[in-house]
Amino acid sequence: KCQAPRSKVEGERRGGGKPSLLEGVLCASSTTMADDTAKESYDDIEEENEELGYVLPDDAGFVEYALYPWRSLEGFFERFNRNFGWKFGVQLTVMYMLIKGLMMSVLGLIKLSYCKKSLGIDGTACQTMGTIAQTPWAIKGAIGVLSDAYPLFGYHKASYIIVSAVFGTAAFLGLATLPITSAAVAAMLMFAANLEIATADLLCEGKYAALMQTKPKTGSTMVSYVWGSFQIGSMVAACFVGPVADAYDPKVLFFVLTPIAASIIVPTSLGYLGDDKVPDAEAGFKTELIKKYPYIIAFCLVMALCAIGNALIDIFFFDEHMWQAIYAITSAVLLSIMAFLCLPRQLAMSNFYMFMASVLYIDIGGAQDFWFTADEKCVPGGPGFDYTYYNTYTAVVGAFTGWIGIVVFQTYMSGWTFRNLFWVTTLLQVVASAFDLLIIGRYNIAWGIPDKWFYMFGDAVIGPAVMMFAFMPAVVLTSKLVPKGLESTTYALLAGFQNFGGVVSSQLGIFATEYAGIESEATDDKDCNFDNLATLVAVSHCILPLLAIPLTFLLIPNKLMTEKIVEDDCCDEPSLLTQYFLP
């Protein structure tokens, strides 16, 4: 018997009070055998309804409204478990709540206090250490190529995650127990820790992206689960890092991170990732990917070599900041040329813009962080922020403003063109940086506004919202331009290239800080010197980033986020190498 929806709520969930296609299929099945077409239609509608959550009834009372958040959350987890399974949920929870959310956040937040209290180094040395530590994020493309081409111990993903986790766990154990006094040694251990996070993140991302392709209508459930797990982990990290750093030696946090680093070994070893073992007949190095996309693969490998070379120069020539900057610039020029030669034209142009946007916002975090947290002797009358405020309060508020950024973007900016989104974002970034410039000039004190209140309007807090404005259109634009059949590798490549832009920005910032004569720590033979910090911030964060605005009009397509970028549906846009030089 064919029936209408049992209630208006059920009807709305199916698309109004009218009978849905699902009901048409069921009606047809009541009189005839369901054929293959009907079954496919049923599956389509079932998948369509996967994203529908709990809906309040029309006559909902106080109890229904009070229970709505719980029932919605319960329905969300039920949908996730039905589509992806609880084992994969455990794998993602460990990865994104513990490894990338909590562990990576602690590693980032602890850097300043570890440099000042444990190592006793200045801002440029601290920033150099951080640049070395972040290198694995610039070699994600090569990691992706290696895992796709060679199944380590018979697995394309699981074995690489376990091996990297062993190195990461050993690195945290070393940071916790060894009497480290050298920033270069600490940087190498942090490199190993970030290698675990970057590798596990890339390979878990590749796995859940593949699952999303099999159930495309469940994409928002997966993304929400991953993003929510990450936010919970990073928020927990922010809440305790600052107070612990104020009260104790920050090294104690490395003891906490050691078992967390090892935690991902457990679900991965139990097969929760769902990475099937390659048959013995198919074991060995696979050359099909290289033969099919030789130029993109070459770009991945050259970029990895450039990034590792940069780290080695930083380690063995730790204080030679001019030569570090020269190497970084040379590598940036080489990779930019290769991008235009190896990548499809519009993809290369858009990627080059995002790379340059990262480079032009010169990273001078070493100087700024030390100025904001300097004591009265080093910066008389300065803010003198403690770590609880600087690492915890600002991180919590920054996370909140990041969520506001998402809402504002979806509500007011999602209908803009890519070009307008990028240049407006650049302008907002400069405005946010101007607040830091005003604090350094002590204008807020002259206006009667305390440092802690005024800093909340600065780049460190408003920045997360602006970052969301830039991040979301960048992801959408990249997704519309990646070559078909090489999505995962291309995403890893482009993310690595943009992360290398951050490395170049940091190297230039270290050299600029030294050139400006900034002395962030007092020693027996010299005092703190931040006389040129205001000029440094003005040039690095307010003037140079504006150069990205004309690049927006030259490199970014003037199309809406909903429009198609590459018009040819039949084949990928050729690169310069394939179009003019090579077959």
SVG drawing of the C-alpha trace seen along z (x, -y; Angstrom):
<svg xmlns="http://www.w3.org/2000/svg" viewBox="-2 -60 82 73">
<polyline fill="none" stroke="black" stroke-width="0.4" points="0.0,0.0 1.4,-3.4 1.3,-5.9 1.9,-9.6 4.4,-10.7 3.2,-9.9 3.7,-13.5 4.5,-16.9 7.9,-16.6 8.7,-13.4 7.3,-15.1 9.6,-18.1 12.6,-15.8 11.7,-14.2 11.2,-17.5 7.8,-18.9 4.5,-17.2 4.5,-15.7 5.5,-12.1 9.2,-11.7 10.9,-9.7 11.7,-7.1 7.9,-6.6 7.5,-6.3 10.0,-3.5 8.4,-1.8 5.0,-2.1 6.3,-0.5 7.8,2.3 4.4,3.1 3.0,4.2 6.1,5.4 9.5,6.8 12.0,4.0 14.4,3.8 18.0,2.5 16.9,-1.0 14.5,-1.2 17.2,0.1 19.6,-2.6 16.9,-5.3 16.3,-4.0 20.0,-4.1 20.2,-7.7 17.4,-8.9 18.7,-7.1 22.1,-8.8 20.4,-12.1 18.7,-11.8 22.0,-11.0 22.6,-14.7 19.2,-15.4 19.3,-15.7 16.7,-15.6 13.8,-18.0 11.6,-19.4 7.9,-18.6 5.4,-21.4 4.0,-21.2 7.3,-21.1 7.3,-22.0 9.9,-22.9 11.2,-19.4 11.6,-18.9 13.6,-22.2 15.7,-21.3 16.5,-17.9 17.1,-19.2 20.9,-19.6 21.3,-16.1 19.1,-14.5 20.8,-16.3 24.2,-15.2 22.9,-11.7 21.6,-11.6 24.9,-13.0 26.9,-10.2 24.4,-7.6 24.7,-8.9 28.5,-8.8 28.6,-5.3 26.1,-4.0 28.1,-5.4 31.7,-5.0 31.7,-2.7 32.9,-3.2 36.3,-1.9 37.1,-4.6 35.5,-7.1 38.1,-6.0 40.9,-6.4 39.8,-9.9 39.2,-10.9 42.7,-9.9 44.1,-11.6 42.3,-14.9 41.4,-15.4 44.6,-14.1 47.4,-14.2 46.5,-17.3 44.2,-19.0 45.8,-18.7 49.4,-17.7 50.1,-20.1 48.4,-22.9 50.6,-22.3 53.7,-22.1 52.9,-25.5 51.8,-27.2 54.7,-25.9 57.4,-27.2 57.7,-30.7 58.0,-29.6 60.3,-26.7 62.6,-29.1 62.7,-31.7 62.5,-29.5 64.1,-26.2 66.6,-27.0 67.3,-30.7 67.6,-31.7 66.5,-35.0 63.7,-35.6 65.7,-35.0 67.0,-31.7 63.5,-30.7 62.0,-31.5 64.8,-29.6 64.1,-26.6 60.4,-26.9 61.2,-27.1 63.2,-23.9 60.4,-22.2 57.7,-23.1 59.6,-21.7 57.6,-18.4 54.5,-20.4 56.3,-21.6 57.1,-18.0 53.6,-16.6 53.5,-16.2 56.5,-13.9 55.1,-12.0 51.9,-11.4 53.8,-10.3 55.9,-7.9 53.0,-6.3 51.0,-5.9 54.0,-4.5 55.4,-2.1 53.4,0.0 55.7,0.1 55.4,3.5 52.5,4.1 50.4,1.1 50.1,-2.3 49.0,-4.2 49.1,-2.4 52.7,-1.5 53.8,-5.0 51.6,-6.3 53.1,-3.8 56.7,-4.4 56.3,-8.2 54.5,-7.8 57.5,-5.8 59.8,-8.7 57.4,-11.3 57.1,-9.4 60.9,-9.1 61.2,-12.8 58.9,-13.9 60.6,-11.5 63.9,-13.1 62.5,-16.6 61.2,-15.6 64.2,-13.8 67.4,-15.0 69.3,-18.0 68.9,-20.0 70.6,-23.3 71.0,-23.7 68.2,-25.1 69.4,-23.1 69.0,-19.8 65.6,-20.8 64.6,-21.8 65.6,-18.4 63.5,-16.6 60.5,-18.9 61.1,-18.2 60.5,-14.5 57.4,-15.4 55.9,-17.4 56.8,-14.7 54.4,-12.4 51.6,-14.9 52.0,-15.8 52.3,-12.2 49.3,-11.0 47.2,-14.0 47.9,-13.5 47.2,-9.8 44.1,-9.9 42.8,-12.7 43.4,-10.6 41.5,-7.8 38.4,-9.8 38.4,-11.7 38.2,-8.3 35.3,-7.3 33.5,-10.6 33.7,-9.9 31.8,-6.6 29.1,-8.4 29.3,-12.0 26.1,-13.1 27.7,-12.4 30.6,-14.8 29.4,-17.4 29.1,-14.7 32.7,-13.7 34.0,-17.2 32.1,-18.3 33.4,-15.3 37.0,-16.0 36.8,-19.8 34.9,-19.4 37.5,-16.9 40.3,-19.2 38.6,-22.2 38.0,-20.3 41.6,-19.1 43.1,-22.5 40.8,-24.2 41.8,-21.8 45.4,-22.5 44.9,-26.2 43.3,-26.0 46.3,-24.4 49.5,-25.3 49.6,-28.9 49.1,-28.2 51.5,-25.3 54.2,-27.4 53.8,-30.2 54.0,-27.8 56.5,-25.2 59.3,-24.4 57.5,-24.0 59.4,-20.7 57.0,-18.9 54.4,-19.2 56.6,-17.0 56.0,-14.2 52.3,-14.6 52.7,-14.6 54.8,-11.4 51.9,-8.9 49.7,-11.0 52.2,-10.8 52.1,-7.0 48.3,-6.8 47.7,-6.6 49.8,-3.4 47.0,-1.5 44.0,-2.0 46.2,-2.0 47.8,1.4 44.3,2.8 43.2,1.9 40.8,-0.8 42.1,-3.0 40.7,-0.4 43.9,-0.3 43.9,3.1 47.2,5.0 48.5,5.1 48.6,8.6 52.2,10.1 51.9,10.2 51.4,6.4 54.1,5.5 57.0,3.3 57.5,-0.1 54.7,-1.2 55.8,-3.4 52.3,-3.9 51.8,-7.2 55.2,-8.6 54.6,-7.6 51.2,-9.2 52.1,-12.5 55.9,-12.8 56.0,-16.6 53.8,-17.0 55.6,-14.2 58.9,-15.9 57.6,-19.1 56.7,-17.3 60.2,-15.8 62.1,-19.0 60.0,-21.0 60.8,-18.4 64.5,-18.6 64.3,-22.4 62.5,-22.3 64.9,-19.7 67.9,-21.6 66.5,-24.7 66.2,-22.8 69.8,-21.5 71.2,-24.9 69.3,-26.2 70.7,-23.4 74.4,-23.5 74.5,-27.3 72.1,-28.3 73.2,-31.9 73.9,-32.7 70.6,-34.4 71.6,-36.2 72.6,-32.9 69.5,-31.3 67.4,-34.0 69.3,-33.8 68.7,-30.0 65.0,-30.5 64.6,-33.1 66.5,-31.0 64.3,-28.0 61.2,-30.1 62.2,-31.4 63.0,-27.8 59.7,-26.4 57.7,-29.2 59.2,-28.6 58.6,-24.9 55.0,-25.5 54.3,-27.3 56.1,-24.7 54.6,-21.6 51.1,-22.6 48.0,-23.6 48.1,-27.3 45.3,-28.6 46.2,-26.2 49.8,-27.5 48.6,-31.1 46.3,-30.7 48.8,-28.6 51.5,-31.2 49.3,-33.9 48.6,-32.0 52.3,-31.3 53.2,-35.0 50.5,-36.0 52.2,-33.8 55.7,-35.2 54.7,-38.9 53.3,-38.7 56.8,-38.5 56.9,-36.4 58.5,-38.4 56.9,-36.3 60.2,-35.9 60.6,-39.7 56.9,-40.3 56.4,-37.4 59.4,-38.4 58.3,-42.0 54.8,-41.3 56.1,-38.9 59.2,-40.8 59.7,-41.8 59.9,-45.4 63.7,-45.3 63.8,-44.4 60.8,-46.6 60.1,-49.3 56.4,-50.1 55.6,-47.3 52.7,-44.9 54.6,-42.2 51.9,-39.5 52.2,-36.3 51.8,-33.0 48.3,-32.4 47.1,-35.5 49.3,-35.2 48.9,-31.5 45.5,-30.7 43.2,-33.6 44.1,-34.9 43.9,-31.3 40.4,-30.8 39.2,-34.1 40.9,-33.5 39.1,-30.2 35.8,-32.0 36.5,-34.7 37.5,-31.9 34.0,-30.5 32.6,-34.0 34.6,-34.2 33.0,-31.1 29.5,-32.4 30.3,-35.8 31.8,-34.2 28.9,-31.9 26.3,-34.6 27.8,-37.6 30.8,-36.6 30.0,-33.2 28.4,-35.0 31.5,-37.1 34.0,-36.4 37.3,-34.8 39.2,-38.0 37.2,-40.2 37.5,-37.7 41.3,-37.6 42.0,-41.3 39.5,-42.2 41.0,-39.5 44.5,-41.0 43.2,-44.5 41.6,-43.1 44.8,-41.4 46.7,-44.7 44.0,-46.4 44.3,-43.8 48.1,-44.2 47.8,-47.9 46.4,-47.3 49.7,-45.6 51.5,-48.6 49.5,-50.9 50.3,-48.8 54.0,-48.9 53.8,-52.7 51.9,-52.8 49.1,-54.8 46.5,-52.7 48.0,-53.7 47.7,-57.3 44.1,-56.7 43.5,-55.1 43.0,-51.6 44.8,-48.7 47.1,-46.5 45.1,-43.3 41.9,-44.9 43.5,-46.5 45.4,-43.4 42.2,-41.5 41.5,-43.6 45.0,-42.8 46.3,-40.4 46.6,-37.5 42.9,-37.5 41.1,-39.0 43.7,-37.1 41.9,-33.7 38.7,-35.2 40.6,-36.8 42.5,-33.5 39.1,-31.8 38.2,-34.4 41.3,-33.4 41.3,-29.7 37.8,-28.8 37.9,-30.4 41.5,-29.0 40.2,-25.4 37.2,-25.9 39.4,-27.4 42.0,-24.7 39.2,-22.0 38.0,-23.4 41.4,-23.4 43.1,-20.1 43.8,-17.6 41.3,-14.7 42.7,-11.5 45.4,-13.2 43.4,-15.1 45.0,-13.8 48.6,-14.3 47.8,-17.7 46.2,-18.9 49.2,-17.7 51.5,-19.4 49.7,-22.7 49.4,-22.6 53.2,-21.9 54.0,-24.8 51.9,-27.2 53.6,-25.9 56.9,-26.4 55.8,-30.0 55.5,-30.2 59.1,-28.9 60.4,-31.5 58.4,-34.2 60.0,-33.1 63.5,-33.1 63.0,-36.6 61.6,-37.7 64.6,-36.3 67.0,-38.2 64.9,-41.4 64.8,-41.1 68.6,-40.8 69.0,-43.6 66.7,-45.9 69.0,-45.4 66.4,-43.8 67.8,-42.3 65.0,-40.3 67.1,-39.1 69.5,-40.9 72.9,-39.4 76.0,-40.4 77.4,-42.5 74.1,-43.9 70.7,-45.1 67.3,-44.5 66.7,-46.6 63.3,-47.0 63.8,-50.5 63.0,-49.5 60.2,-47.0 57.5,-49.5 59.2,-50.0 59.7,-46.3 56.0,-45.6 54.9,-48.4 57.0,-47.1 56.4,-43.4 52.7,-43.4 51.2,-46.6 53.1,-47.6 54.5,-44.4 51.2,-42.4 49.5,-45.2 51.6,-44.1 49.4,-41.0 46.4,-43.1 47.5,-43.8 48.6,-40.2 45.0,-39.3 43.8,-41.0 46.6,-39.4 46.5,-35.8 43.0,-35.0 40.0,-34.4 37.2,-36.9 34.5,-34.3 32.0,-33.4 32.8,-30.5 29.9,-28.6 31.1,-29.0 33.3,-26.6 36.9,-27.8 38.2,-25.6 35.8,-25.5 37.0,-22.3 35.2,-19.3 36.9,-16.8 40.5,-17.1 42.8,-18.8 44.3,-22.1 47.8,-21.5 50.9,-22.8 53.5,-24.8 55.8,-21.8 53.2,-19.6 51.8,-22.4 55.0,-23.8 58.0,-21.8 57.4,-18.1 54.8,-15.5"/>
</svg>
